[in-house]
Amino acid sequence: MAELSGNALVGQSGGPTAVINASVAGVIAEALNHTCIEEIYGTLNGVLGLLQEDFIDLAAESQQTVRALRHTPGAALGTCRYKLKRPEDFERVLAVFQAHNIRYFFYAGGNDSQDTADKISQLAKTQGYELRVIGIPKTVDNDLPVTDHCPGYGSVIKYLGTTIRELACDHEAMGRHDLVSIVEVMGRNAGWIAAGASLAKRRDHPNDPPHLIYLPEVAFAPEKFIADVQRVLKREKYCLVVVGEGLIDADGNYIAAAEATDAFGHAQLGGAGEYLKNLVEQQIPGVKARSCKPGIAQRAAAHAGSKTDADEAYLAGQAAVKAAVNGETDKMITLVRGDAEHYTCETGLAPLADIANGVKKLPREWINEDGVSMNFQFARYAQPFIQGETVVPHDAGLPVFAHLEKVAVEKLLPPHETV
């Protein structure tokens, strides 16, 4: 494969995570090692920045700032949920690439983002423009196909496991066999996050919270839920429930979804916890029920981040650049688990077309027959992802995160309107 010289562009899309910036740090650090990459640009707010030619010079950032990205949550480049639909949008993308001699495009994101990367790559091919496109996996939902797991997942379940243990201390003091506490967590179509809360259980203590876990993979039955809660309250001073926001009924309908949808047609979820709370209050007299939503705090909690997760996110960014320089395109970086008993992880590649818009469900065999708890197979799978602590520097008692200087790259084209 002949060497391809030109500029590199990296962007972020979809919901931020505690480690997506570590992937950008990996891209920057590795790109600086290759002379064929002449400039390293970041697009602000994903494809929106690409359309509007809002680029910054990432090589102008200090090495200290780039290193700080490894422990900084959110999306330092900004993100978006914009869907490329119009022919003029696709034409604009190619015009921007040509104007800035972008030959390497790295896009960190989830299912929809990988679909966007695939469409951009196919567009360049049809127009005869040489471009290498590599996707970088990102989603706290852990539902991308092909890859063993996704950067962002380990940190979110480490935070939730910590939160469950902290809540347990509170509820142990307050409960008198009359307290039901419900924690609603993210997870639109798969129960990976809700299942991850099960890691809060201590070894050889099966009755530890969370006492009940409700997953999108198991159809919800109100009568069984009430019976499950009553069974726990007979045994414990309180019942701590974890529920995924994407919980569905026997007909496959979300039990809590608004009519509104996002740019990709996804229903706006939220309210599963309140739904369960109301069921308890209506069906079990004398029992106090409460519901809480960690919300976006669960994906932004770098203070409880996993070192393993952050290191693998950085590795994915490095691997994306190496793959592109070596001639790969139309691929996404995957995380590949080693076969040894001791956990190891390497990177691989999968076609973007195999990733785009797919969903990896939690294996049913990892869920116990009761439908509300996880077995040893899940624990063996997920336990390695939460190992180690991300070191976050503090100043005056509070964490210090990276702030990019965002030196703007000169715009070369007329403005473009988006809808």
C-alpha positions as CSV (number, residue, x, y, z in Angstrom):
1,M,0.0,0.0,0.0
2,A,1.5,3.3,-1.1
3,E,2.0,5.9,1.6
4,L,-0.9,8.5,1.7
5,S,0.1,12.0,2.7
6,G,-2.3,14.6,3.9
7,N,-4.2,15.9,7.0
8,A,-6.1,13.9,9.6
9,L,-9.4,14.8,11.1
10,V,-10.9,13.4,14.3
11,G,-14.4,13.9,15.6
12,Q,-16.7,12.7,18.4
13,S,-20.4,11.9,18.2
14,G,-23.3,10.7,20.3
15,G,-23.4,10.7,24.1
16,P,-20.2,11.5,25.8
17,T,-18.5,9.1,28.2
18,A,-15.8,9.2,30.9
19,V,-13.2,8.0,28.5
20,I,-14.0,9.1,25.0
21,N,-11.4,11.9,25.3
22,A,-8.8,9.3,26.0
23,S,-9.4,8.0,22.5
24,V,-8.8,11.4,21.1
25,A,-5.6,11.6,23.1
26,G,-4.5,8.3,21.6
27,V,-5.2,9.6,18.1
28,I,-3.2,12.8,18.6
29,A,-0.2,11.0,20.2
30,E,0.0,8.4,17.5
31,A,-0.6,10.8,14.6
32,L,2.4,12.8,15.7
33,N,4.6,9.7,15.1
34,H,3.8,9.6,11.3
35,T,5.2,12.1,8.9
36,C,2.6,11.2,6.3
37,I,0.1,12.9,8.5
38,E,0.9,16.6,8.0
39,E,-1.7,18.3,10.2
40,I,-4.0,17.0,13.0
41,Y,-7.4,18.7,13.1
42,G,-10.4,18.2,15.4
43,T,-13.9,18.8,14.1
44,L,-16.1,20.6,16.7
45,N,-19.5,18.9,17.3
46,G,-18.9,15.9,15.1
47,V,-20.3,16.1,11.5
48,L,-21.9,19.4,12.3
49,G,-18.5,20.9,12.6
50,L,-17.5,19.1,9.5
51,L,-20.4,20.7,7.5
52,Q,-19.7,24.1,9.0
53,E,-15.9,23.8,8.6
54,D,-15.4,24.3,12.3
55,F,-11.9,22.8,12.8
56,I,-9.3,23.3,15.4
57,D,-5.6,22.5,15.3
58,L,-4.9,19.7,17.7
59,A,-1.2,19.8,17.2
60,A,-1.2,23.3,18.7
61,E,-2.4,21.9,22.0
62,S,0.2,21.4,24.7
63,Q,1.3,17.9,25.6
64,Q,0.1,18.5,29.1
65,T,-3.4,19.2,27.8
66,V,-3.3,16.1,25.6
67,R,-2.3,14.0,28.5
68,A,-5.1,15.5,30.7
69,L,-7.6,14.3,28.1
70,R,-7.0,10.8,29.4
71,H,-8.8,11.6,32.7
72,T,-11.3,14.2,31.4
73,P,-14.9,13.2,30.9
74,G,-17.4,14.6,28.4
75,A,-16.4,15.2,24.7
76,A,-13.7,17.8,24.5
77,L,-14.3,18.4,20.8
78,G,-18.0,18.6,21.3
79,T,-20.6,16.2,20.0
80,C,-23.8,16.0,18.0
81,R,-26.7,13.8,17.1
82,Y,-27.0,15.2,13.5
83,K,-27.9,12.7,10.8
84,L,-26.5,13.3,7.3
85,K,-29.5,13.0,5.0
86,R,-29.5,15.6,2.3
87,P,-27.5,15.2,-0.9
88,E,-26.1,18.7,-0.4
89,D,-24.8,17.6,3.1
90,F,-22.8,14.7,1.5
91,E,-21.5,17.0,-1.2
92,R,-20.4,19.5,1.4
93,V,-18.5,16.8,3.4
94,L,-16.5,15.9,0.4
95,A,-15.9,19.5,-0.6
96,V,-14.6,20.2,3.0
97,F,-12.3,17.2,2.8
98,Q,-10.9,18.3,-0.5
99,A,-10.4,21.9,0.6
100,H,-8.4,20.9,3.7
101,N,-6.7,17.9,2.1
102,I,-8.2,15.5,4.7
103,R,-7.0,12.0,3.9
104,Y,-7.5,10.4,7.3
105,F,-10.9,10.6,9.1
106,F,-11.3,9.1,12.6
107,Y,-14.8,9.1,14.2
108,A,-15.4,8.1,17.8
109,G,-19.0,7.1,18.4
110,G,-21.6,4.4,18.7
111,N,-24.0,2.6,16.4
112,D,-25.3,5.6,14.5
113,S,-21.8,7.3,14.4
114,Q,-20.3,4.2,12.7
115,D,-23.1,4.3,10.1
116,T,-22.2,7.9,9.4
117,A,-18.5,7.0,9.1
118,D,-19.4,4.2,6.7
119,K,-21.6,6.6,4.5
120,I,-18.8,9.2,4.3
121,S,-16.3,6.5,3.3
122,Q,-18.6,5.2,0.6
123,L,-19.2,8.7,-0.7
124,A,-15.4,9.3,-1.0
125,K,-15.1,6.1,-3.0
126,T,-17.8,6.9,-5.4
127,Q,-16.2,10.3,-6.1
128,G,-12.7,8.8,-6.5
129,Y,-11.3,10.8,-3.5
130,E,-8.7,8.8,-1.6
131,L,-9.7,8.8,2.0
132,R,-9.1,6.4,4.9
133,V,-11.9,6.2,7.4
134,I,-11.6,4.4,10.7
135,G,-14.3,4.3,13.4
136,I,-13.4,4.3,17.1
137,P,-15.9,2.5,19.4
138,K,-17.7,4.5,22.0
139,T,-20.8,3.7,24.0
140,V,-21.6,3.3,27.6
141,D,-24.5,1.0,26.5
142,N,-21.9,-1.6,25.4
143,D,-24.2,-2.7,22.6
144,L,-21.9,-2.4,19.5
145,P,-21.7,-5.7,17.5
146,V,-18.5,-7.6,16.9
147,T,-16.3,-5.9,19.5
148,D,-16.0,-7.8,22.8
149,H,-16.9,-4.6,24.8
150,C,-16.8,-0.9,24.3
151,P,-14.8,1.9,25.8
152,G,-17.0,3.8,28.3
153,Y,-18.8,0.7,29.6
154,G,-16.3,-0.2,32.3
155,S,-16.4,3.3,33.8
156,V,-20.1,3.5,33.9
157,I,-20.6,0.2,35.6
158,K,-17.8,1.0,38.1
159,Y,-19.6,4.2,39.0
160,L,-23.0,2.4,39.3
161,G,-21.5,-0.4,41.4
162,T,-20.0,2.2,43.7
163,T,-23.3,4.0,43.9
164,I,-25.3,0.9,44.7
165,R,-22.9,0.0,47.6
166,E,-23.2,3.6,48.9
167,L,-27.0,3.5,48.7
168,A,-27.0,0.2,50.5
169,C,-25.3,1.7,53.5
170,D,-28.0,4.4,53.6
171,H,-31.0,2.0,53.1
172,E,-29.6,-0.4,55.7
173,A,-30.0,2.3,58.3
174,M,-33.4,3.5,57.1
175,G,-35.2,0.3,56.1
176,R,-37.7,-1.6,58.3
177,H,-38.8,-4.2,55.7
178,D,-40.8,-1.3,54.2
179,L,-38.4,0.5,51.9
180,V,-38.2,0.0,48.1
181,S,-35.5,2.0,46.3
182,I,-35.4,2.0,42.5
183,V,-32.4,3.1,40.4
184,E,-33.1,3.8,36.7
185,V,-30.0,3.4,34.6
186,M,-29.2,4.0,30.9
187,G,-29.6,1.3,28.3
188,R,-32.0,1.8,25.4
189,N,-32.1,-1.6,23.8
190,A,-29.8,-3.7,25.9
191,G,-29.3,-4.4,29.6
192,W,-25.5,-4.3,29.8
193,I,-25.5,-1.3,32.2
194,A,-28.2,-2.6,34.4
195,A,-26.5,-6.0,34.5
196,G,-23.2,-4.3,35.4
197,A,-24.8,-3.1,38.7
198,S,-24.7,-6.7,39.8
199,L,-21.0,-6.4,40.3
200,A,-21.8,-4.5,43.5
201,K,-22.6,-7.8,45.2
202,R,-19.8,-9.1,47.3
203,R,-18.5,-12.5,46.6
204,D,-20.4,-15.2,48.4
205,H,-23.1,-12.7,49.4
206,P,-25.9,-13.4,46.9
207,N,-28.4,-11.4,49.0
208,D,-26.5,-8.2,48.6
209,P,-28.1,-5.4,46.6
210,P,-29.1,-4.9,43.9
211,H,-31.8,-7.4,45.0
212,L,-33.7,-7.2,41.6
213,I,-32.5,-6.2,38.1
214,Y,-34.9,-5.6,35.3
215,L,-33.5,-5.7,31.8
216,P,-34.8,-4.9,28.3
217,E,-33.9,-8.6,27.3
218,V,-36.6,-9.9,29.7
219,A,-40.2,-8.8,29.1
220,F,-41.6,-7.0,32.1
221,A,-44.7,-8.4,34.0
222,P,-46.1,-6.1,36.7
223,E,-47.5,-9.0,38.7
224,K,-44.2,-10.8,38.8
225,F,-42.5,-7.5,39.8
226,I,-44.7,-7.0,42.8
227,A,-44.2,-10.6,43.9
228,D,-40.4,-10.2,43.5
229,V,-40.4,-7.1,45.7
230,Q,-42.6,-8.7,48.4
231,R,-40.3,-11.8,48.5
232,V,-37.3,-9.6,49.1
233,L,-39.0,-7.5,51.8
234,K,-39.8,-10.6,53.7
235,R,-36.1,-11.3,53.9
236,E,-34.4,-7.9,53.9
237,K,-34.9,-4.5,55.6
238,Y,-35.2,-2.9,52.2
239,C,-35.4,-3.8,48.5
240,L,-33.0,-2.1,46.0
241,V,-34.0,-2.4,42.4
242,V,-32.1,-1.5,39.3
243,V,-34.0,-1.0,36.0
244,G,-32.8,-0.3,32.5
245,E,-34.5,2.7,30.8
246,G,-35.4,0.5,27.8
247,L,-37.6,-1.9,29.8
248,I,-40.3,-3.4,27.5
249,D,-43.5,-5.3,28.1
250,A,-44.7,-8.6,26.7
251,D,-45.7,-6.9,23.5
252,G,-42.3,-5.4,22.9
253,N,-43.4,-1.8,23.8
254,Y,-41.3,0.5,26.0
255,I,-43.0,0.8,29.4
256,A,-41.9,4.5,29.6
257,A,-41.2,6.5,26.4
258,A,-42.2,9.9,25.2
259,E,-43.7,10.6,21.8
260,A,-40.7,12.7,20.8
261,T,-37.8,11.1,18.9
262,D,-34.2,12.2,18.1
263,A,-32.6,12.8,14.7
264,F,-32.1,9.1,14.2
265,G,-35.7,8.2,15.0
266,H,-35.0,6.8,18.5
267,A,-37.7,7.2,21.1
268,Q,-36.9,9.5,24.0
269,L,-36.8,7.3,27.1
270,G,-37.0,8.0,30.8
271,G,-39.6,7.2,33.4
272,A,-39.1,3.4,34.0
273,G,-38.1,4.0,37.6
274,E,-41.1,6.2,38.3
275,Y,-43.4,3.6,36.7
276,L,-42.0,0.9,39.0
277,K,-42.3,3.3,42.0
278,N,-45.9,3.9,41.3
279,L,-46.6,0.2,40.9
280,V,-45.2,-0.4,44.4
281,E,-47.1,2.4,46.0
282,Q,-50.4,1.2,44.4
283,Q,-50.0,-2.5,45.1
284,I,-48.1,-2.8,48.4
285,P,-49.8,-0.8,51.2
286,G,-47.5,0.6,53.9
287,V,-44.3,0.4,51.8
288,K,-42.3,3.5,51.0
289,A,-41.0,3.7,47.5
290,R,-38.5,6.1,46.0
291,S,-36.9,6.4,42.6
292,C,-33.7,8.0,41.4
293,K,-32.0,8.5,38.1
294,P,-28.2,8.9,37.9
295,G,-28.9,10.3,34.5
296,I,-25.9,11.7,32.6
297,A,-23.9,11.7,35.9
298,Q,-23.3,8.0,35.3
299,R,-21.5,8.6,32.0
300,A,-19.5,11.6,33.2
301,A,-18.2,10.2,36.5
302,A,-14.4,10.3,35.8
303,H,-13.9,10.5,39.6
304,A,-15.0,6.8,39.8
305,G,-13.5,5.9,36.4
306,S,-11.9,2.6,35.5
307,K,-8.2,2.7,34.6
308,T,-8.6,-0.4,32.5
309,D,-11.4,1.4,30.5
310,A,-9.4,4.6,30.1
311,D,-6.3,2.7,28.9
312,E,-8.3,0.7,26.4
313,A,-9.9,3.9,25.0
314,Y,-6.5,5.4,24.5
315,L,-5.3,2.1,22.9
316,A,-8.3,2.3,20.5
317,G,-7.3,5.8,19.4
318,Q,-3.7,4.7,18.8
319,A,-4.8,1.6,16.9
320,A,-7.1,3.7,14.6
321,V,-4.2,5.8,13.4
322,K,-1.9,2.8,12.9
323,A,-4.5,1.0,10.9
324,A,-5.2,4.0,8.6
325,V,-1.5,4.6,8.0
326,N,-1.1,1.0,7.1
327,G,-3.7,1.3,4.4
328,E,-6.9,0.2,6.3
329,T,-10.2,1.9,5.7
330,D,-14.0,1.3,6.1
331,K,-13.2,-0.4,9.5
332,M,-13.9,0.1,13.1
333,I,-11.4,-0.7,15.9
334,T,-12.6,-3.6,18.0
335,L,-11.5,-4.8,21.5
336,V,-10.5,-8.4,21.5
337,R,-10.3,-10.4,24.7
338,G,-7.4,-12.8,25.1
339,D,-8.0,-16.6,25.7
340,A,-5.9,-16.8,28.8
341,E,-7.4,-17.0,32.3
342,H,-5.7,-13.7,33.2
343,Y,-7.5,-10.9,31.4
344,T,-5.8,-9.3,28.4
345,C,-7.1,-7.1,25.6
346,E,-5.8,-6.4,22.1
347,T,-7.3,-4.5,19.2
348,G,-8.8,-5.8,16.0
349,L,-10.7,-4.5,13.0
350,A,-14.2,-5.0,11.7
351,P,-16.0,-3.6,8.6
352,L,-18.0,-0.5,9.4
353,A,-20.9,-2.1,7.5
354,D,-21.0,-4.9,10.1
355,I,-21.3,-2.3,13.0
356,A,-23.6,0.3,11.6
357,N,-27.0,0.4,13.3
358,G,-26.5,-3.1,14.8
359,V,-27.3,-3.9,18.5
360,K,-25.6,-6.5,20.6
361,K,-28.0,-7.9,23.2
362,L,-27.0,-9.3,26.6
363,P,-26.8,-13.1,26.2
364,R,-29.9,-14.7,27.8
365,E,-27.7,-17.5,29.2
366,W,-26.0,-14.9,31.4
367,I,-29.3,-14.1,33.1
368,N,-30.5,-16.4,35.9
369,E,-33.8,-18.3,35.5
370,D,-35.5,-15.8,37.8
371,G,-35.0,-13.1,35.2
372,V,-33.8,-10.6,37.8
373,S,-30.2,-11.5,38.6
374,M,-27.0,-12.3,36.8
375,N,-25.0,-15.5,36.9
376,F,-21.2,-16.1,37.1
377,Q,-20.7,-15.9,33.4
378,F,-21.6,-12.3,33.3
379,A,-19.4,-11.5,36.3
380,R,-16.5,-13.2,34.7
381,Y,-17.1,-11.2,31.5
382,A,-17.5,-7.8,33.2
383,Q,-15.3,-7.8,36.3
384,P,-12.0,-7.0,34.4
385,F,-13.5,-3.8,32.9
386,I,-13.7,-2.1,36.3
387,Q,-10.2,-2.8,37.5
388,G,-7.9,0.1,38.6
389,E,-8.7,3.7,39.3
390,T,-8.3,6.7,37.0
391,V,-6.0,9.2,38.7
392,V,-7.6,12.6,38.5
393,P,-5.5,15.6,39.8
394,H,-7.2,18.0,42.2
395,D,-6.9,21.6,43.0
396,A,-8.4,23.3,46.0
397,G,-10.2,20.0,46.7
398,L,-11.8,19.6,43.2
399,P,-10.8,17.7,40.1
400,V,-8.9,19.4,37.3
401,F,-9.8,18.5,33.7
402,A,-8.4,19.4,30.3
403,H,-9.5,22.5,28.5
404,L,-8.5,22.7,24.9
405,E,-7.2,26.0,23.5
406,K,-9.1,25.4,20.3
407,V,-6.9,27.2,17.9
408,A,-9.2,27.7,14.9
409,V,-8.3,26.4,11.4
410,E,-9.0,28.9,8.7
411,K,-12.2,28.3,6.8
412,L,-11.8,28.0,3.1
413,L,-15.3,27.6,1.8
414,P,-18.6,29.6,1.8
415,P,-21.0,28.9,4.8
416,H,-23.3,25.9,4.7
417,E,-26.7,25.7,6.2
418,T,-27.8,22.7,8.2
419,V,-31.4,21.7,9.2
